[in-house]
Structure formats: structure tokens, C-alpha cells
């Protein structure tokens, strides 16, 4: 099957992106091409996907407490749904592959879409996991047989099950990486000789899911409590470089800003009273990871199968925490 989920960040009725739970449960085989996608729309609510329910996701007197100022217009919200649902139907029912790119990068639909913040999830049946972190919680092991993981410069390094703001599980594990800027943070995956899948005539694409976090990076091991005060945490979109290495050394490097516009953590406040908002919704942010893709040819123009290591170097100018998931290869 193919799958698409749309979620507004300001949906105060269904405040957690539970569509990601279904997204993570779906397993795609390579018998036929299928894809699954998610779209997180900042400023969209529950009711404005239609023209009747309106800007208030509950009736009075509760509606009087809703923080409506950040909402996008109903016209914009319905336009976004129109574009994505129409593209999904064209791609899946009419086999029009031109529209698949929209689910990988919203910028390809800039002529159709209102100018708002979007966070996208995507994978397809060609994806082969290098490290999806679901096999165990051992930070040094990877999903691909024979692959291993090492790091340098991180003050925080753990794998855990991601949870929504309502503390229900998202159905996926991820790696959490934090740094204080004292040393350059580098995440390294050693790749086995037989990893690279054979897909003659197709472009190999390195794909991963990434987000910054509102968590504060610890200064030392004694401060590594992930429930530390998040209000003072630096909030910025993650920036990193990816390097490909052969046994003889570096063969290619790309900067993330040249391939994607990654969203910063999208904080929300559903209710005007701060205390009531925290009591009802628990957190002003939940992890919603964004797909990031780069052609492997941009990292190594020839002899891709001889790449033996990938390195992800995070910008160490400011302290930060990043979340990574579903690192692997797929084919266009």
C-alpha cells in the first residue's frame, strides 16, 4: 500500500502526530514500487481542513482559551491539503512519478503551496537501512550486517524510543546526539563491503531523517539528565556536513544547506494560559523528523561501492542536540 498522513502543528484536538505511528508500522516490500509520506504543517489546526468547522477546535467555553493567533488561514490550509492529496492520487492511482518528489521536498511545489513551514517524512520500497536503530539500543551497532558506529566530540550519545507529546510511543527508535562546542562532533558509520545494493541504471540516494531537539546538551556526564530545563535550550535548525570515505581517505563532502531547508523545532502553545497549556498538552514540542536526501554521486562520483565510511559532522559553533533516524540508501 501507499500511505499519506497530514498533521497540523496547532491541532489542539489531536495534538500529537499519531499518523507517524501508522507510518512507522507500514513495511514496504520491493515487489512493487510503493511509498509512504507524512506532512507536518506549522500553523494548521484540526478544523480548517474543511470550510465548516473553522479556527476553533473546541466549543465554548474551552474555545475562549485557545491561542488562535499563530494559525494560518483556512484558505491556505485547504490549499495545502488540495495540493498534497491531488499529488498523492496522481502518483499512486495514475502512476505519475513526477509528483513523488513533492513528498520528498516541499520546495518542488513552491509554485502551488502557500509559504509556510513544512516538515516532511518519506521513504519508499527501495530503501535499504544502514542504521535505523530499531534492532537494539546498543549505540555502536547498526542495522546492516557488519556495519558499526563510532563517534567523537559528543557529550550526549544514546538511542531511545521516540515519543509524542502525549508520551505515547511513535513506534521507532532513534539516536540522540548532543554537543557543547568544545570539540567537533562527528558521527561515523563503517560500511561493510557487501552493503551497497545492486540497482543498475538507477541513482543511489543517501536518505536520513533528522531534527534538532529542544533538549539541553549536558556539560558533563553528571548533567546528562534528558529532562533538564528545555526552556533555555538553543533552538536552531540542524546544520551538518556529510563525508564519504574510501579506504584511502576522503572522496567527497556535501553541506546540508545545499540540499535541504531543515526546519527548526516547531514549538506550539495551544492555550493562552501557560500553566493550563502545560498541564493539558505536557510539552510545547514533539519530535517530528524531516527526511533529508542527497545523491550518493554528490559524495562519490564513481566507484560508489567502495565507500567504506560515512561521517556526519555537526556545526559546533553553538551547543545543540540532534535526532537521527533511518539512515540508508534508496534508488530513484
C-alpha positions as CSV (number, residue, x, y, z in Angstrom):
1,X,0.0,0.0,0.0
2,X,0.9,3.7,-0.3
3,X,0.3,6.0,2.7
4,X,0.0,9.7,3.4
5,X,-0.7,11.5,6.7
6,X,-1.3,15.2,7.1
7,X,-1.0,16.9,10.5
8,X,-1.3,20.5,11.7
9,X,1.1,21.6,14.4
10,X,-1.7,23.6,16.0
11,X,-4.2,20.8,16.0
12,X,-5.5,21.2,19.6
13,X,-8.0,18.4,19.2
14,X,-5.4,15.7,18.0
15,X,-2.3,17.4,19.3
16,X,0.1,14.5,18.7
17,X,1.1,13.4,15.2
18,X,-0.3,9.9,15.6
19,X,-0.1,9.4,11.8
20,X,3.6,8.7,12.4
21,X,2.7,5.6,14.4
22,X,1.0,4.2,11.3
23,X,3.8,5.5,9.1
24,X,6.3,3.5,11.2
25,X,4.2,0.3,11.3
26,X,4.0,0.0,7.5
27,X,6.6,-2.2,6.0
28,X,7.2,-1.8,2.2
29,X,8.4,-4.8,0.2
30,X,10.3,-4.4,-3.1
31,X,7.8,-6.5,-5.1
32,X,6.3,-3.3,-6.5
33,X,7.0,0.4,-6.0
34,X,5.2,1.9,-3.0
35,X,5.9,4.9,-0.8
36,X,4.8,6.3,2.5
37,X,4.8,10.0,3.4
38,X,3.9,12.4,6.1
39,X,3.5,16.2,6.2
40,X,3.6,18.3,9.3
41,X,2.2,21.8,8.6
42,X,3.1,24.5,11.0
43,X,0.2,26.7,12.0
44,X,-2.5,24.3,10.7
45,X,-5.3,23.2,13.1
46,X,-7.9,20.4,13.1
47,X,-10.9,22.2,11.7
48,X,-9.6,24.2,8.8
49,X,-9.1,21.3,6.5
50,X,-12.7,21.8,5.7
51,X,-14.7,25.1,5.3
52,X,-17.2,24.5,8.1
53,X,-15.5,23.7,11.4
54,X,-13.3,26.8,11.4
55,X,-10.5,28.1,13.6
56,X,-11.7,26.8,17.0
57,X,-11.0,23.1,17.6
58,X,-13.4,23.0,20.6
59,X,-16.6,24.7,21.6
60,X,-17.1,27.4,24.3
61,X,-16.1,28.0,27.0
62,X,-12.9,26.0,26.2
63,X,-12.6,27.7,22.8
64,X,-12.1,31.1,24.6
65,X,-8.7,29.8,25.9
66,X,-7.4,28.7,22.5
67,X,-4.4,30.5,21.2
68,X,-5.6,31.3,17.7
69,X,-3.1,34.0,16.7
70,X,-0.5,31.6,15.2
71,X,-3.0,29.8,12.9
72,X,-2.6,30.0,9.2
73,X,-5.7,30.9,7.2
74,X,-8.3,28.3,6.4
75,X,-7.8,29.1,2.7
76,X,-4.1,28.3,2.9
77,X,-4.7,25.1,4.9
78,X,-7.2,23.8,2.5
79,X,-4.9,24.7,-0.4
80,X,-2.1,22.7,1.1
81,X,-4.4,19.7,1.5
82,X,-5.6,20.0,-2.0
83,X,-2.1,20.0,-3.5
84,X,-0.9,17.1,-1.4
85,X,-3.9,14.9,-1.8
86,X,-4.2,15.6,-5.5
87,X,-0.4,14.8,-5.9
88,X,-0.8,11.6,-3.9
89,X,-3.7,10.4,-6.0
90,X,-1.8,11.2,-9.2
91,X,1.3,9.4,-8.0
92,X,-0.4,6.3,-6.7
93,X,-3.5,5.8,-8.8
94,X,-2.2,7.2,-12.1
95,X,1.4,6.1,-11.6
96,X,2.7,9.6,-12.4
97,X,6.1,9.6,-10.8
98,X,6.6,13.3,-11.3
99,X,4.6,14.0,-8.2
100,X,6.6,11.8,-5.9
101,X,9.3,14.5,-5.5
102,X,6.8,16.7,-3.7
103,X,6.6,14.3,-0.8
104,X,10.4,14.3,-0.5
105,X,10.9,18.1,-0.7
106,X,8.1,20.7,-0.4
107,X,10.2,23.3,-2.3
108,X,9.4,21.4,-5.5
109,X,5.8,22.6,-5.1
110,X,6.6,26.2,-4.3
111,X,4.5,27.5,-7.2
112,X,1.4,25.7,-5.8
113,X,2.0,25.8,-2.0
114,X,1.4,28.8,0.4
115,X,4.6,29.9,2.0
116,X,4.6,28.2,5.4
117,X,6.9,25.8,7.4
118,X,6.6,22.2,6.4
119,X,8.3,19.1,7.9
120,X,8.2,16.0,5.7
121,X,8.6,12.3,6.2
122,X,9.3,9.9,3.3
123,X,10.6,6.5,2.4
124,X,9.8,4.0,-0.4
125,X,10.1,0.3,-1.2
126,X,13.7,0.7,-2.5
127,X,15.0,1.8,0.9
128,X,17.8,-0.3,2.4
129,X,18.6,0.6,6.0
130,X,22.2,1.2,7.1
131,X,21.2,2.3,10.6
132,X,17.5,2.6,11.6
133,X,18.2,1.9,15.3
134,X,15.3,-0.5,15.7
135,X,17.5,-3.6,16.1
136,X,18.6,-2.8,19.6
137,X,19.6,0.1,21.9
138,X,23.4,-0.5,21.5
139,X,24.8,2.8,20.3
140,X,27.7,1.1,18.5
141,X,25.7,-1.4,16.4
142,X,23.9,-0.7,13.1
143,X,21.1,-2.4,11.2
144,X,23.1,-3.5,8.2
145,X,25.0,-6.7,8.9
146,X,28.7,-5.9,9.6
147,X,28.2,-2.1,10.0
148,X,29.5,-0.4,13.1
149,X,29.1,3.1,14.6
150,X,31.6,5.3,16.4
151,X,31.6,9.0,17.4
152,X,33.9,11.8,18.6
153,X,33.2,15.1,20.2
154,X,29.7,14.3,21.6
155,X,28.7,15.0,25.2
156,X,25.5,13.1,24.7
157,X,25.0,9.8,22.8
158,X,22.1,7.5,23.3
159,X,19.5,5.5,21.4
160,X,15.9,5.5,22.6
161,X,12.2,5.1,21.5
162,X,10.8,8.4,20.3
163,X,7.6,9.5,21.9
164,X,4.9,12.0,21.1
165,X,4.0,15.0,23.3
166,X,1.3,12.8,25.0
167,X,4.1,10.3,25.8
168,X,2.7,7.6,23.6
169,X,5.4,5.8,21.5
170,X,6.0,6.8,17.9
171,X,6.9,3.3,17.0
172,X,10.6,4.0,16.1
173,X,13.9,4.2,17.8
174,X,16.4,7.0,17.1
175,X,19.8,8.2,18.1
176,X,20.1,11.4,20.2
177,X,23.4,13.3,19.9
178,X,24.4,16.4,21.9
179,X,27.4,18.6,21.9
180,X,28.6,21.7,23.7
181,X,31.0,23.0,21.1
182,X,34.2,22.1,23.0
183,X,35.1,19.6,20.3
184,X,33.9,19.0,16.7
185,X,31.0,16.4,16.9
186,X,31.3,13.6,14.3
187,X,29.1,10.6,13.9
188,X,30.7,7.8,11.9
189,X,29.3,4.7,10.3
190,X,31.6,2.0,9.0
191,X,30.0,0.3,6.0
192,X,30.6,-3.4,5.1
193,X,31.9,-4.5,1.7
194,X,28.6,-6.1,0.6
195,X,26.2,-3.4,1.8
196,X,25.7,-1.4,-1.4
197,X,22.6,-2.8,-3.2
198,X,22.8,-3.5,-6.9
199,X,20.5,-1.2,-8.8
200,X,21.9,-0.9,-12.3
201,X,20.9,2.3,-14.1
202,X,19.4,3.9,-11.0
203,X,20.6,6.8,-9.0
204,X,21.6,5.9,-5.4
205,X,20.3,8.4,-2.8
206,X,21.5,8.7,0.8
207,X,18.5,9.3,2.9
208,X,18.2,10.0,6.6
209,X,15.6,11.6,9.0
210,X,16.8,14.4,11.2
211,X,15.6,17.1,13.6
212,X,17.1,19.4,16.1
213,X,15.9,18.9,19.7
214,X,14.8,21.3,22.5
215,X,16.8,19.2,24.9
216,X,19.8,21.0,26.5
217,X,23.2,19.3,25.8
218,X,24.9,18.2,29.0
219,X,28.2,19.8,30.0
220,X,29.5,16.6,31.5
221,X,28.2,13.1,32.4
222,X,26.7,14.3,35.7
223,X,24.4,16.6,33.8
224,X,23.2,14.1,31.3
225,X,19.6,14.1,32.5
226,X,17.4,14.4,29.4
227,X,14.7,16.1,31.5
228,X,16.8,19.2,32.0
229,X,15.3,22.6,31.6
230,X,14.3,22.8,28.0
231,X,13.2,26.4,28.0
232,X,16.8,27.7,27.9
233,X,17.9,25.3,25.2
234,X,19.2,26.8,22.0
235,X,16.7,26.3,19.2
236,X,18.1,26.1,15.7
237,X,17.8,24.0,12.6
238,X,20.5,21.4,12.4
239,X,23.4,22.1,10.1
240,X,25.9,19.4,9.2
241,X,28.2,18.1,6.5
242,X,28.3,14.5,5.2
243,X,31.6,12.9,4.1
244,X,32.1,9.8,2.2
245,X,35.4,7.9,2.6
246,X,37.2,5.1,0.8
247,X,39.9,3.1,2.5
248,X,42.4,5.6,1.2
249,X,40.6,8.6,2.7
250,X,38.1,11.4,1.9
251,X,36.4,11.2,-1.5
252,X,33.5,13.7,-1.2
253,X,31.7,16.1,1.1
254,X,28.4,18.0,1.0
255,X,26.9,20.7,3.2
256,X,23.3,20.1,4.3
257,X,22.2,23.6,3.5
258,X,22.9,23.0,-0.2
259,X,20.4,20.1,-0.3
260,X,17.5,20.9,2.1
261,X,16.0,23.6,4.2
262,X,15.7,21.9,7.6
263,X,13.1,23.2,10.0
264,X,13.9,24.2,13.5
265,X,12.0,22.6,16.3
266,X,8.4,23.9,15.9
267,X,7.2,24.9,19.3
268,X,3.5,25.4,19.8
269,X,1.2,26.8,22.5
270,X,-2.4,25.7,22.1
271,X,-3.9,27.6,25.0
272,X,-3.3,31.2,26.2
273,X,-2.8,30.3,29.9
274,X,0.7,28.8,30.1
275,X,0.1,26.6,33.1
276,X,-3.1,25.1,31.7
277,X,-1.4,24.5,28.4
278,X,1.5,22.6,30.0
279,X,-0.9,20.6,32.2
280,X,-3.1,19.5,29.3
281,X,-0.5,19.1,26.5
282,X,2.6,18.3,28.6
283,X,5.1,19.6,26.0
284,X,5.4,22.5,23.6
285,X,7.2,20.3,21.1
286,X,7.4,16.7,20.0
287,X,10.0,15.1,17.7
288,X,8.8,15.2,14.1
289,X,11.8,14.3,12.0
290,X,12.4,15.6,8.5
291,X,13.7,13.5,5.6
292,X,17.0,14.6,4.2
293,X,18.3,13.2,0.9
294,X,21.5,13.6,-1.2
295,X,22.5,11.8,-4.3
296,X,25.4,9.4,-3.5
297,X,27.1,10.7,-6.7
298,X,27.5,14.1,-5.0
299,X,29.6,12.3,-2.4
300,X,31.5,9.9,-4.7
301,X,31.2,10.4,-8.4
302,X,32.5,7.0,-9.3
303,X,33.0,3.6,-7.6
304,X,30.2,4.1,-5.0
305,X,30.5,0.5,-3.9
306,X,34.0,1.2,-2.5
307,X,32.7,3.8,0.1
308,X,33.6,2.3,3.5
309,X,32.6,5.1,5.9
310,X,30.1,7.9,6.2
311,X,30.8,10.8,8.6
312,X,28.2,13.3,9.7
313,X,29.9,16.4,11.1
314,X,27.6,18.8,13.0
315,X,28.2,22.5,13.3
316,X,29.9,23.0,16.6
317,X,29.8,26.8,16.8
318,X,26.8,26.6,19.2
319,X,25.8,23.8,21.6
320,X,23.0,21.6,20.3
321,X,21.2,18.3,20.3
322,X,20.1,16.5,17.1
323,X,18.0,13.4,16.5
324,X,18.8,11.0,13.7
325,X,16.8,8.0,12.3
326,X,16.5,5.8,9.2
327,X,19.9,6.3,7.7
328,X,20.1,4.3,4.5
329,X,20.1,4.1,0.7
330,X,17.3,4.1,-1.8
331,X,17.1,4.5,-5.5
332,X,15.5,6.9,-7.9
